[in-house]
Amino acid sequence: VQFVESGGGLVQPGESLRLSCVASGRIFSLYNMAWYRQRPGKQRELVADINKDGRANYTDSVKGRFTISRDNTEKTVTLQMNSLKPEDTAVYYCYGETGEPYNWSHWGQGTQVTVSS
């Protein structure tokens, strides 16, 4: 399977962006999905995840601003990012894993988000 992200770009503080990750190949509904980000000079960190049943979790710094969702028919996971801050500047990666019994996991190639005035 491949995950392909899109939707990154340059925005001003307070603006919004919508990231999308489209999967190809294996059954998307088997995957727990997540968005990670890697800020300059930092390690990659989990931003939000959504399991096969649609239950979502968020890191504290994005709660109330970001929303993760999935559409199994369209094989897509989306990250709606509102009220963006300069500290949200990062490369954002889509990640999916199935857990047992298949133990498949895949990363997307990343998409750059820059928040700057």
C-alpha positions in Angstrom: 0.0 0.0 0.0 1.1 3.6 -0.6 0.0 6.7 1.3 0.2 10.0 -0.5 -0.3 13.3 1.3 -1.4 16.6 -0.1 -2.6 20.0 1.2 0.4 21.5 2.7 1.5 25.0 2.1 2.4 28.4 3.5 -0.2 30.2 5.6 -0.4 33.1 8.1 -1.0 32.5 11.8 -4.7 32.0 12.5 -5.4 30.5 9.1 -6.4 27.0 8.3 -5.2 24.1 6.2 -6.6 20.7 5.3 -4.2 17.8 4.8 -5.3 14.7 3.0 -3.7 11.3 2.8 -5.0 8.9 0.1 -4.2 5.2 0.3 -3.9 2.8 -2.5 -3.6 -1.0 -2.5 -4.7 -3.0 0.5 -7.9 -2.7 2.5 -7.8 0.7 4.1 -10.3 -0.2 6.7 -7.8 -2.6 8.3 -5.5 0.4 9.2 -5.3 2.5 12.3 -4.3 5.9 10.9 -2.3 8.8 12.3 -0.7 12.1 11.4 2.8 12.8 12.7 4.9 15.9 12.3 8.6 16.7 12.4 9.4 20.3 13.3 12.8 21.8 12.5 15.4 20.4 14.8 12.9 18.1 16.6 12.0 14.4 16.5 9.0 13.2 14.7 5.9 13.4 17.0 2.4 12.1 17.0 -0.2 14.8 16.2 -3.4 12.8 16.0 -4.6 9.3 15.4 -7.9 7.6 14.5 -8.5 3.9 14.9 -10.4 1.5 12.7 -13.6 2.3 14.6 -13.2 6.0 14.1 -12.1 6.9 17.6 -9.7 9.8 17.6 -7.0 11.1 19.9 -4.9 14.3 19.8 -1.7 15.6 21.3 -2.5 18.3 23.8 -1.0 21.1 21.7 -3.5 20.7 18.9 -6.7 19.8 20.9 -9.5 22.1 19.9 -7.7 23.2 16.8 -7.1 20.1 14.7 -9.6 17.4 13.6 -8.7 14.0 12.2 -11.3 12.1 10.2 -11.3 9.1 7.8 -13.4 7.9 4.9 -12.9 4.2 4.3 -14.8 4.3 1.0 -12.5 7.0 -0.3 -9.5 5.4 1.5 -8.7 8.8 2.9 -7.6 10.3 6.2 -7.9 14.0 6.7 -6.4 16.5 9.1 -8.3 19.8 9.4 -6.0 22.3 11.0 -7.5 25.6 12.3 -6.0 28.5 14.1 -2.6 27.6 13.0 0.4 28.8 14.9 4.1 29.3 13.9 5.0 26.4 16.1 2.8 24.1 13.9 5.4 24.6 11.2 6.6 21.1 10.3 6.6 18.3 7.7 3.5 16.3 8.3 3.4 12.6 7.7 0.6 10.2 7.2 1.1 6.8 8.9 -1.0 3.6 9.0 -0.6 0.3 10.7 -2.9 -2.8 11.0 -1.7 -4.5 14.1 -2.1 -8.2 14.5 -2.3 -10.5 12.5 -1.0 -8.7 9.5 1.5 -6.2 11.1 1.6 -4.0 8.0 2.8 -0.4 8.5 3.5 2.4 6.1 4.6 6.0 6.0 3.7 8.7 3.5 6.3 10.9 2.0 5.4 14.0 4.0 4.0 17.4 3.2 5.4 20.8 4.3 3.3 23.1 6.4 4.7 26.5 7.1 2.9 29.1 9.3 4.5 32.5 9.1 3.5 36.1 8.9 
